[in-house]
Amino acid sequence: MFSFFSKLFNKSSNSVITEGDPMKKFLIVGLGNIGPKYFNTRHNVGFNILNFLADEESLIFESAKLGDICTYKLKGRTFLLLKPSTFMNLSGKAVRYWLEKENIPLENLLVVTDDLNLPFGSFRIKPKGSDGGHNGLKDIQNVINTSKYNRFRFGISDEFSKGRQVDYVLSEWTEEEKKALVERLPKAIEAIKSFGLAGMNITMNTFNGK
């Protein structure tokens, strides 16, 4: 199981960005920290989810300004996948840059991140909200000057003792969690595709709490 995840999460991918109808172009941002020591940690589940999508669709991430990017096309929609290289707490700069560069409307942004307040593997997809104490979301809100942007929170649970939150989120998945991710990651990809194809309301109704 470990070798499966090592191959899955460390595989790079890349694709050329093309112009198109801005309303059919989506920016999907997976939050995480760069560097080998953060691979497969709970806090990097946003990166993990985008890596899984890239692996499944034979995409290749390319190093670009403020992050690694690739594009995925599906049924007339273009999904720009972004893994910011700014570290988690400074993600806003990368989000703003790629929104502006690709002329993507704010309503077509989806930020994928971890959430301590949700049971492991559960989803909470919302069109707005507070940062919930998440420094990556907090920076995005500060930089784009609004809390009204779509976010996809993936539950990592709060199974840690008092004062050990940082150690917990920066720790690697347990063997049991790795096994469960084999089922949850494909479901997360379905939710991302639904966001672009069916819209936010249907995606929330279909995937929240599932």
N, C-alpha and C positions, 0 to 999 in steps of 0.2 A: 504493500500500500504506500509506503514512504517513497519508493522509487517511482511509483505512478505519479504522485504529487510533485516530486522533484522534477520530473520530465515535463509535467503539465505546466507548472508555474514558472519555470525558468526558460521556457521556449520563447524566443523572440519572434516578432512578426512585422511586416511592412507593406504599405500600399500607397498609391498616388492619390492625392486629394484633387477632386475635380469640381468645377463650377456647376451650379444648378439652381433650381428654384429654392430660395431661402426657406420657404415654408415646408419643403420636403427634405430639409437638411437638419440633422440633430447632432448636438454635442453631448456625448456620454462621457462623463468624467468619473474615473475610478480613483478614489483617494487612497494614499498610502505613502510610505517613506521609501526612498531609494537606497540601494545598497544591499549586499548579500546578507547581512545580519538581520535584515527585516523580512526576507523571503519567508512566506508561510506563517507569519505572525498574524494574530487576530486583527490587529489594527490595519493590516494590509489587505483585508478582504476585498476592498474596492479594486485593487490591482489584480487580485486573484480572479475575480469575476471577469474582468476584461481580458486577462490572459487566457482564461478558459474559452471565451467567445472566439478570440483570435485563433486559438488552437483548433477549435471545432470547424472553423470556416477557412482554415489555411491562409490566414492573414499574417502579415509581417509588420511588427512595430518598427518605426524609424525614429531615430533621435532628431528632434527639431527644437525650435525655440521653446523653452520652459517646460518641455515634456517629451514623452515618447508618444507617437501618434500612428494611427492607421485608419483606413476607411473600409466600411462594410456597406455593400449595397444590397437592398432587399425590396422587391416589389415597388420599384420606383422611388424608394427612400434611400438617402445617404446618411449613414451613421458615422460620424467622426469620433473615434475612440481616443481618449486622452488620458495618459497617466502622467500627472505633473511631476517634474523633476525638482520642484522647489522645496520638498519636504512638506509633510502634512500641514503644518501650522501656517504655511505661506501659500496655500493653494489658490487663493483668490486672484493673484496676478496672472497665473496661467489660464484660469477660466475666462477672465475678462479679455485677455489677449486673443484667444482662439474664437470667442464669440464675435469679437470685432473683426478679426482677420477674415473669418469665413462668412460674415454677414448672417449669423444665425440668430433668430429672434430668441429672447429670453425664455419664452414659453416652450422652446424646443431644447432647453437644457435639462439634463438629468444628472444629478450628482449621486454616485453610489458610494456608500460608506458603511462603517461598522456602527453598531449601537449596543451599548452595555445594558440598556434598559429593556431590551427585548430578549425573549428566550432564544437559545441557540437555533439558528437556521430559519427563524421566522422573518417575515417581511413587513415593513411599514412604508408604503409609498404615499407621499403627500405633495400637494402643490405649493405649500408654504409652511412656515412654522419657525420656532425658535431654534437656536443652535444646539440646545440641550446639553450644553457644556462641552460640546465637541469643538476643538480648536480649529480643525479644518473648515467646518461649516461656519464657524464664527468669522474666520478670515474672509471667506467667500462673501458672506453677508456684508462685511465692512467694505470690501473692495468694490463690489457691484452696487452697493448702497441700497439693498433691499433684501428682505427675507422671503419675498414672493418668487421663489424658484423651486422647481421640482427636485425632490430628493427621494432616494431609495435607500432606506436603512435596512441593513442585514443584521439580525440579532446575533450577538456573540455571548450573551448572558452576563451575569455578574457574580460568577462563582469564585469570588476572591475574598480574602479576609481583609479587615479594616486596615487602610493604609497601603494596600498592595495593588491598587488599581493600575498604576503605571506598569508594574512588573507583569500584571495579568495581560494587558492589551498588547504588550510587546513580547509576550511569550508565544511559542509556536503552538499550533493546534495539538490536542491530545490525539492518541491513536483512534479513540472512539469518534472524535470530531472529524477526523480525516475520512473515516468510513462514511459518516453521515453527509459530508460535503459532496461525495460522489453523486448523491441524489439531489442535493440542494443547489449545487452550481448550475446544472442544466435548467432547473426551474427558474433561477435568477435570470438566465439568458432569455427564457421565454418572456419574462416580464419586461425586459429591455426591448425586445422586438415588439411586444404589444404596445409599449409606449409610443413607438414610432408609427405603427400600423393602425392601431385602434384608438389611440388617444389616452389621455390621463384618466378620465373618469372610469372607462371600461377597465383599464389596467388596475386601478385601485380596487374596484369591485371584484375583480377576478383573483387578484394575488394577495391582497392584504390579509394577514392572519393565517395565510396558508403555509 
